[in-house]
Amino acid sequence: MKRKADKRKDVEALRKELEGTQNLFVAGFEKTTVAQDFELRKVVRGAGGKYKVVKNTLVEKAAAGLPAGPVLAGLKGMSSIAYTAGDPVALAKALSAYAKTNPSFTFKAGLVEGRAVDASAISELASMPSKEEIYAKLLYLINAPAQRLVSAISGVARNLAVVIDQGVKENKFQQ
C-alpha cells in the first residue's frame, strides 16, 4: 500500500495534468490482458493522447473544482482515462476502433471541449471527420470557384488561339 504522502503526490501530479485538459474519455477495462493494455496505450499515443489507469477516489480528488470534476465523480469499477490537448475526434476514433476489437473496453463518460458527454456522444464524435479532413474540404470549397474562374478565362484565350490558328491554316487572314 502507498503511504499518504505518495498518494498526495499522485493526486497533485494528476491534477496538474487534468488542469490543462479539455478533452478526456473515461473508460472501463475489466478483464483486459497485459498485451491488450499495451496495444491500447500504443493506439492512444498514436492518436496524440495519454492514457492512465486511475484509482477512482484519487482521480475524483484530483479533479475536484476542475471542468473534469463532474465526469470523474462517483466512478465505480476499474477505470482509466485517456486525454489529449489536441484533436478529440482523433482520440475518440482510436478508442472506438479499439473498443470494437476488444469488448472488455467500454466507455463510461467523457469531456469534450470542456463539456461533459455520455458514452453515446463519444460514439457519435468518433464518426465525425477529423479536423484535418474538415479543413481539407473547406479549402477545396474555397478553392473550387477560383479554379473555375481560371478555367473559364483560360478557355476563352484557348478558344481564341484555336480560331486564329485555324484561320491561318485556311489562309483566311490575307491582305
C-alpha positions as CSV (number, residue, x, y, z in Angstrom):
1,M,0.0,0.0,0.0
2,K,1.1,3.5,-0.7
3,R,1.7,6.0,2.0
4,K,-0.5,9.1,2.3
5,A,2.4,11.3,1.2
6,D,2.8,9.3,-2.0
7,K,-0.9,9.4,-2.7
8,R,-0.9,13.2,-2.2
9,K,2.0,13.5,-4.8
10,D,0.0,11.3,-7.2
11,V,-3.1,13.4,-6.7
12,E,-1.1,16.7,-7.3
13,A,0.6,15.3,-10.4
14,L,-2.7,14.1,-11.8
15,R,-4.4,17.4,-11.0
16,K,-1.7,19.3,-12.9
17,E,-2.3,17.1,-16.0
18,L,-6.1,17.5,-15.7
19,E,-5.9,21.3,-15.4
20,G,-4.8,21.7,-19.0
21,T,-7.1,19.0,-20.4
22,Q,-10.3,19.9,-22.2
23,N,-10.7,16.5,-23.9
24,L,-11.0,13.4,-21.7
25,F,-12.5,10.0,-22.0
26,V,-13.3,7.7,-19.1
27,A,-13.4,4.0,-19.8
28,G,-13.7,0.7,-18.0
29,F,-11.3,-2.1,-18.9
30,E,-12.2,-5.1,-16.9
31,K,-10.7,-8.5,-18.0
32,T,-8.1,-6.7,-20.2
33,T,-4.8,-8.6,-20.6
34,V,-1.4,-7.0,-20.5
35,A,-1.0,-7.4,-24.2
36,Q,-4.3,-5.7,-24.9
37,D,-3.4,-2.9,-22.5
38,F,0.0,-2.4,-24.2
39,E,-1.8,-2.2,-27.6
40,L,-4.3,0.3,-26.2
41,R,-1.5,2.5,-24.9
42,K,0.1,2.3,-28.3
43,V,-3.2,3.3,-30.0
44,V,-3.7,6.3,-27.7
45,R,-0.1,7.5,-28.2
46,G,-0.6,7.2,-32.0
47,A,-3.7,9.5,-31.7
48,G,-1.7,12.1,-29.8
49,G,-3.2,11.3,-26.3
50,K,-2.2,10.0,-23.0
51,Y,-3.7,7.0,-21.1
52,K,-3.7,6.2,-17.4
53,V,-5.3,3.6,-15.2
54,V,-6.6,5.5,-12.2
55,K,-7.9,4.9,-8.7
56,N,-11.4,6.2,-8.5
57,T,-11.1,8.1,-5.2
58,L,-7.7,9.7,-6.2
59,V,-8.9,10.9,-9.6
60,E,-12.0,12.3,-8.0
61,K,-10.0,14.3,-5.5
62,A,-7.6,15.4,-8.3
63,A,-10.4,16.7,-10.5
64,A,-12.4,18.5,-7.7
65,G,-13.1,22.0,-8.9
66,L,-11.9,21.4,-12.5
67,P,-14.1,21.1,-15.6
68,A,-13.4,17.3,-15.5
69,G,-14.7,17.1,-11.9
70,P,-18.3,16.1,-12.7
71,V,-17.2,13.5,-15.2
72,L,-14.8,11.9,-12.8
73,A,-17.0,12.0,-9.7
74,G,-18.5,8.8,-8.4
75,L,-16.7,6.3,-10.7
76,K,-17.3,2.6,-10.0
77,G,-15.3,-0.4,-11.0
78,M,-11.9,-0.4,-12.8
79,S,-11.4,3.0,-14.5
80,S,-9.0,4.5,-16.9
81,I,-8.7,7.9,-18.5
82,A,-7.5,8.8,-22.0
83,Y,-6.9,12.5,-22.6
84,T,-5.5,14.9,-25.1
85,A,-4.8,18.6,-25.6
86,G,-5.2,18.1,-29.4
87,D,-7.9,16.8,-31.6
88,P,-10.6,14.9,-29.6
89,V,-12.1,13.3,-32.7
90,A,-8.8,11.5,-33.5
91,L,-8.6,10.1,-29.9
92,A,-12.3,9.1,-29.9
93,K,-11.8,7.4,-33.3
94,A,-8.8,5.5,-32.0
95,L,-10.5,4.4,-28.8
96,S,-13.7,3.4,-30.6
97,A,-11.8,1.3,-33.1
98,Y,-10.0,-0.4,-30.1
99,A,-13.3,-0.9,-28.3
100,K,-14.8,-2.7,-31.4
101,T,-12.0,-5.3,-31.3
102,N,-11.9,-5.5,-27.5
103,P,-15.4,-5.7,-26.0
104,S,-14.0,-5.6,-22.5
105,F,-13.1,-1.9,-23.1
106,T,-16.2,0.2,-22.5
107,F,-16.8,4.0,-22.3
108,K,-18.2,5.5,-19.2
109,A,-18.2,9.2,-19.9
110,G,-16.2,12.0,-21.4
111,L,-15.3,15.6,-21.6
112,V,-15.1,17.3,-25.0
113,E,-14.0,20.9,-25.3
114,G,-14.9,21.4,-21.6
115,R,-18.4,19.8,-21.9
116,A,-19.4,16.6,-20.3
117,V,-20.7,13.9,-22.7
118,D,-22.0,10.4,-22.3
119,A,-20.9,7.2,-24.0
120,S,-23.3,7.5,-26.9
121,A,-22.0,11.0,-27.7
122,I,-18.4,9.6,-27.8
123,S,-19.5,7.1,-30.5
124,E,-21.1,10.0,-32.5
125,L,-17.9,12.0,-32.1
126,A,-15.8,9.1,-33.4
127,S,-18.0,9.0,-36.5
128,M,-17.2,12.7,-37.4
129,P,-14.4,13.6,-39.8
130,S,-11.2,14.8,-38.2
131,K,-10.1,18.5,-38.1
132,E,-7.7,17.9,-41.0
133,E,-10.5,16.3,-43.2
134,I,-12.8,19.3,-42.4
135,Y,-10.0,21.8,-43.2
136,A,-9.3,20.0,-46.5
137,K,-13.0,20.0,-47.5
138,L,-13.3,23.7,-46.6
139,L,-10.1,24.6,-48.6
140,Y,-11.5,22.6,-51.6
141,L,-14.8,24.6,-51.4
142,I,-12.9,27.9,-51.2
143,N,-10.5,26.9,-54.0
144,A,-13.1,25.5,-56.4
145,P,-14.6,28.9,-57.6
146,A,-11.2,30.2,-58.2
147,Q,-10.3,27.1,-60.3
148,R,-13.5,27.5,-62.3
149,L,-12.7,31.2,-62.9
150,V,-9.2,30.4,-64.1
151,S,-10.6,27.6,-66.4
152,A,-13.1,30.0,-67.9
153,I,-10.6,32.7,-68.5
154,S,-8.0,30.3,-70.0
155,G,-10.8,28.7,-72.0
156,V,-11.6,32.0,-73.8
157,A,-7.9,32.5,-74.6
158,R,-7.5,28.9,-75.7
159,N,-10.6,29.1,-78.0
160,L,-9.3,32.4,-79.4
161,A,-6.0,30.8,-80.1
162,V,-7.7,27.8,-81.9
163,V,-9.8,30.2,-84.1
164,I,-6.7,32.2,-85.1
165,D,-4.7,29.0,-85.8
166,Q,-7.5,27.6,-88.0
167,G,-7.8,30.9,-89.8
168,V,-4.0,30.9,-90.5
169,K,-4.2,27.3,-91.8
170,E,-7.1,28.1,-94.1
171,N,-5.5,31.4,-95.3
172,K,-8.4,33.5,-94.1
173,F,-6.2,36.3,-93.0
174,Q,-4.8,37.7,-96.2
175,Q,-4.5,41.3,-97.2
